[in-house]
Amino acid sequence: MHERFANAYDPFVIPYMIGLIFVLAYLVIALVTVIKNIPMSDRKKMLRHLFSFKIFITIKDIIADCLLHIKIWKKNRLLGYMHSSIAFGWFMLIVVGHIEIFFFAPHRVNLPYYPIFFRYFMMETESTMKGSLFFFLMDFFLLMVLSGIALAMIKRIRRRLFGMRRTTRLKWNDQLAMYSLWCIFPLRFLAESFTSHISGGGFLTRSFGMIFDWFNQFINNDALIRPIWWAYSIALMVFFLTLPWSRFTHILAEALLIFMRNAGIRETDKNNGYASVEIFSCSRCGICLDPCQMVSSASLRPMATVDFTRNVRLRQHKPAMAAASYCLMCNRCVQACPVGVNSVRLKLNLKGASINYRYPNRYDYVETENSKKSETVTLTPQVVYFAGCMSHLTPKIEQSMLKIFEAAGVNYTFLDKDGGICCGRPLMLTGDREGSEQLVARNTEAILSTGAKILVCSCPICYRIFKDTYKLEGVQVLHHTEYILQLLESGMITVRKSARKGVYHDPCELGRNSGIYQQPRDVLYRVLNLQKNAYEGKDALCCGHSIAAEGMPYKKRRMIARDALHKMTEQPVDMLITACPSCKKAFAEIGEADIRDIAEIVCEQLVKRP
């Protein structure tokens, strides 16, 4: 038996080598494909970044996000430990194993399987025992991985212990990869424990090896050694062979995603190149499930982002398109994602790729929206006011803004008074970049021709589009909450404070997507008693009536709106205030609370000048 362990080869290494060669070949092909599908300018960025000092920052980020999972730790410590113990523990087993080979069997360094099966091939000698630190480290990191695997098993059946109401649903390919991963390290533990009386071991494998030795009186442990090592090798092979079609592709893709981001590469309008790396970087950890209101409020579990990315990977176009058309695009899942996958952009890209089949007459929309002209003015206005399509459906908002302009003595022009102009967001949400670019160009010309220096929008959607997409040189784009605050602070308007209590709802586009949180509150503190609630700021809820979700049934929208309204008004308040016409309309339709826009409240509390 001892002579057998002194050899450098055994047939059981074959399954492992098959899996290793396959996954390395897949990695090379995937990398070449990604590089091929990105512009030459991005390839140059990657090359420059590789040989710059910033590469050390990238290495730090990869260690923090891919091995230690710091972002998951910040969200949930137990989940953070589970992920990092498996990733970091496995990585350190590989690193320490190679260092061990360098010290005790440098002539075997050319054998890629040798560090993985070191305890089988290397007998315990006086020399190896001098490196007892390696025995301890290998057992320590093995125990770390085993604890993570144990937590992963518990999470599948008791997810609420991890603070999760929902977890991912696994298809057969994910199950096969996951179960093979779960088998790898227990089998390694058994193999090294059975072998510890020959090759040595640390506090874990040596202790359990002594227990197994006691069973020698009933069963010959030596006869189990090779079958256990065979099982360990086969488990590794199965995991490697199933990896490209499973959730675990993130192991290969996430590090590349971080490298590309740090090199300055950003999203494009197609799901290839950078976007494909994002898609495969989704680990389907399930952290985004609970924040998704489609899942938590409307029971639309198959439309979740984790299923969308899986369907895109597997080229299942129909369910992926359904998820994209149902998505509210509120960015709650993007905010929750520890990897930073921009799933909203990926869904827009998918819509854009299908637009020729779904919107054959899309340019008629461009012509229609620009066929009406805005009113003309004789004086150069200070302000261009753009109410937006949804504000025309909630006319009290635009009426209130006009009264505020008049009270402040502001010279303004009402650009979309007749409702004949659209900011272009609907076209963008369908993925029609060409049509939306035509619309943006025409609207830009109309706005700049007024000569105004400020553009005020009542709709957060329009505000974000004008600010982020348009190039309005010399024009300051403000949401009406920002502009009203300026009027109040400058003394151009004066308000009285009401005794009524209200709670503020942060619209997705204004808050989470544009970062406007404090200005609306600074206005409301002046006009009423503003109450806090648990769903504020980045944790704000979506109203469910996003124009992006063109495929979502109205019934499901109402379910989302009702649930959000109930959560925000759990404490007694006189009204709920928002800063988005779409949100106001959505909550008002529930009919269970007084819903107002900030402009309405300010208008009501205006102090008329003598």
C-alpha positions, -999 to +999 in steps of 0.1 A: +000+000+000+028+024+009+045+019-024+013+027-042+010+060-024+046+069-035+036+069-071+028+101-091-002+088-110-034+068-104-063+063-128-088+081-105-072+115-116-086+110-151-122+123-143-107+155-127-084+161-156-113+157-181-133+183-162-103+207-158-094+206-195-131+211-204-136+242-181-103+257-192-112+253-229-146+268-222-130+297-204-106+305-233-134+303-259-157+325-237-130+351-232-122+352-269-159+355-277-163+384-253-133+403-266-145+397-302-179+412-294-166+445-278-154+475-298-118+480-305-118+510-282-129+488-253-102+462-261-076+490-259-090+501-226-087+465-212-051+463-225-041+496-210-058+487-177-039+454-175-006+471-176-015+501-154-011+506-116-049+505-114-048+468-119-039+465-082-072+482-074-090+457-096-072+428-078-084+442-045-120+445-058-119+410-071-107+396-038-133+417-019-163+409-042-155+374-057-138+358-027-148+376+005-182+388-008-180+420+012-212+434-003-232+404+007-217+407+042-230+442+045-265+431+035-267+399+055-238+385+077-249+349+076-253+349+038-220+367+036-202+341+056-219+313+036-207+327+003-173+338+014-165+306+033-170+285+002-153+309-023-124+320-001-119+286+015-118+268-018-094+294-032-071+291-002-071+253-005-058+256-040-032+283-031-019+265+000-019+232-019+004+246-046+027+261-020+028+227-003+039+211-036+066+237-040+081+228-006+077+190-005+074+178-041+088+205-064+095+178-091+058+172-093+048+209-099+042+201-136+014+178-127-019+199-125-037+172-105-010+167-079-020+196-055-056+184-056-047+148-046-016+156-026-027+136+004-030+105-017+003+106-034+025+120-007+034+097+022+040+112+057+077+116+063+099+135+087+102+162+061+065+166+056+058+167+093+082+197+096+056+215+076+028+208+101+016+243+095+004+232+061-016+203+077-033+229+099-040+254+072-054+228+048-077+214+075-087+249+086-098+260+051-114+226+045-135+231+076-144+266+065-157+253+031-176+225+049-193+250+072-203+271+041-217+240+024-237+231+055-252+265+056-260+263+019-279+231+025-298+246+054-307+276+033-324+255+007-349+242+034-349+270+060-343+302+041-360+324+067-331+317+090-311+337+066-336+366+065-350+355+031-386+349+024-378+335-011-350+317-027-341+307-063-359+278-080-333+254-096-337+236-128-320+202-133-288+217-146-284+239-116-294+211-093-268+188-108-240+214-105-251+224-070-253+188-057-219+179-072-204+210-055-220+199-022-204+165-026-168+177-035-157+188-001-173+161+021-157+135-002-124+153+001-127+153+039-135+115+039-107+108+015-081+127+034-093+113+067-091+077+054-056+085+042-043+104+072-026+073+088-004+072+057+000+107+044-007+126+077-033+152+085-043+182+106-066+187+135-096+177+115-086+149+092-062+133+116-089+132+144-115+117+121-089+094+107-084+080+141-121+073+145-121+055+111-091+035+122-112+022+151-137+008+126-109-013+110-120-041+133-153-042+114-143-030+079-110-025+062-106+012+057-077+008+033-101-009+009-122+023+009-094+047+002-093+045-036-131+044-041-134+076-020-107+093-040-125+082-072-157+097-059-140+129-051-124+131-086-158+123-103-176+150-082-151+175-094-155+164-130-193+166-129-191+201-114-167+213-141-188+198-169-220+213-157-206+247-147-211+265-181-248+257-181-254+264-144-257+294-120-221+289-111-208+305-143-205+336-121-173+321-107-157+326-141-175+358-152-176+380-121-139+387-120-139+396-157-168+419-151-150+438-124-119+440-146-140+455-175-158+479-152-125+492-137-111+495-172-139+520-180-161+497-202-198+504-198-232+490-209-241+490-246-275+486-263-269+450-272-266+419-250-232+409-263-197+416-251-199+435-218-236+427-214-230+390-218-204+391-190-231+408-168-256+381-177-233+353-167-221+371-136-255+367-120-250+341-093-288+337-088-282+341-051-318+352-046-310+384-028-330+404-053-362+383-049-376+399-018-371+435-030-389+428-062-425+439-058-436+418-088-427+388-067-436+400-032-468+420-040-481+405-073-471+369-070-453+371-104-424+348-094-415+336-129-409+372-139-381+377-114-347+389-125-330+357-115-352+338-139-347+364-166-309+360-166-312+322-166-335+323-196-312+346-215-283+322-208-303+293-220-315+312-250-351+308-240-364+339-257-401+338-250-400+337-212-371+362-211-392+386-232-421+381-209-400+390-179-387+421-197-422+433-206-435+428-171-406+445-153-413+478-136-377+488-141-377+504-107-341+493-101-349+477-067-332+445-079-302+464-093-298+482-060-300+448-041-276+429-064-242+423-047-226+419-081-240+451-096-257+435-126-277+461-144-307+439-152-328+468-163-304+476-191-302+440-201-340+439-204-341+470-225-315+455-248-336+424-252-366+446-261-345+465-286-334+433-303-370+423-309-384+457-319-385+450-356-410+423-350-431+441-324-432+478-335-430+479-374-446+514-375-426+529-347-415+561-367-452+571-371-451+577-334-422+601-338-441+621-364-473+622-344-456+633-312-439+662-329-468+673-352-482+698-327-464+730-318-461+746-283-474+780-276-453+810-288-442+838-264-432+873-272-406+877-244-377+854-237-389+832-209-369+825-177-384+790-175-396+763-199-422+742-182-427+706-193-455+688-176-452+655-193-478+630-206-488+617-172-492+652-157-518+659-184-537+629-170-535+644-135-542+681-144-542+694-108-504+690-108-498+712-139-525+737-127-508+740-094-474+746-110-488+773-132-502+791-102-469+788-084-451+803-115-476+832-114-472+837-077-435+839-081-438+863-110-418+840-133-419+845-170-424+810-185-435+791-215-456+759-213-438+737-239-462+708-240-494+727-232-513+709-259-499+675-250-482+672-284-446+665-272-432+634-255-397+632-239-390+599-257-390+576-227-417+552-242-396+547-273-365+541-252-384+515-231-392+495-262-355+496-271-361+517-301-329+538-300-331+551-335-367+564-331-360+579-297-328+597-310-349+614-337-374+625-310-346+638-287-331+658-316-364+676-323-373+683-287-338+696-281-342+721-309-376+732-295-363+737-260-332+756-270-352+778-294-371+793-264-339+809-250-348+799-214-321+789-190-342+766-168-363+735-178-388+725-151-404+690-153-433+677-132-427+641-143-396+624-128-394+603-159-392+633-181-368+650-157-344+620-158-345+617-196-340+654-202-311+655-177-293+623-186-301+618-223-305+652-238-276+676-244-292+709-234-262+731-232-268+762-210-301+749-197-305+737-161-329+708-158-349+707-126-377+686-112-405+708-099-396+699-063-361+713-068-375+744-084-401+750-057-374+747-031-354+774-049-384+797-050-390+792-013-353+797-003-351+829-024-383+843-010-401+844-044-430+825-028-441+822+008-461+794+024-478+787+057-474+755+075-504+732+080-511+710+111-519+680+088-497+649+090-483+634+058-460+607+046-438+612+015-433+585-012-401+586-031-408+579-068-384+554-083-373+577-111-368+608-089-353+590-059-335+557-066-327+566-102-319+603-099-308+607-063-334+634-054-343+626-019-338+656+004-352+685-017-388+672-017-386+667+021-372+702+026-402+716+008-427+694+028-412+703+061-423+739+054-460+731+046-470+702+069-459+678+096-439+652+076-439+617+092-412+591+086-419+556+074-399+524+069-399+526+031-380+558+024-350+567+003-333+538-015-358+514+001-388+533-014-415+512-030-427+514-066-463+524-073-466+495-099-478+517-127-445+521-145-449+527-183-420+502-187-442+473-177-463+472-209-470+435-205-482+435-169-520+431-164-538+460-147-549+437-119-513+430-110-504+467-111-532+474-086-520+447-063-485+463-062-500+498-057-523+486-029-495+467-011-472+497-013-499+521-001-507+500+029-471+496+039-464+534+037-496+544+056-494+519+085-492+548+109-522+573+110-516+601+085-539+626+068-524+621+034-497+605+012-476+629-008-456+620-039-438+639-066-448+618-097-480+621-116-480+584-124-475+575-087-503+598-077-527+583-102-517+548-092-523+553-055-554+575-060-571+547-079-569+525-048-593+550-031-581+543+004-561+575+012-558+612+003-531+613-023-514+646-033-485+659-053-460+683-037-470+710-061-506+708-050-498+710-013-475+740-019-502+757-040-528+752-013-504+767+013-493+797-007-495+831+010-508+856-014-489+888-017-508+920-008 
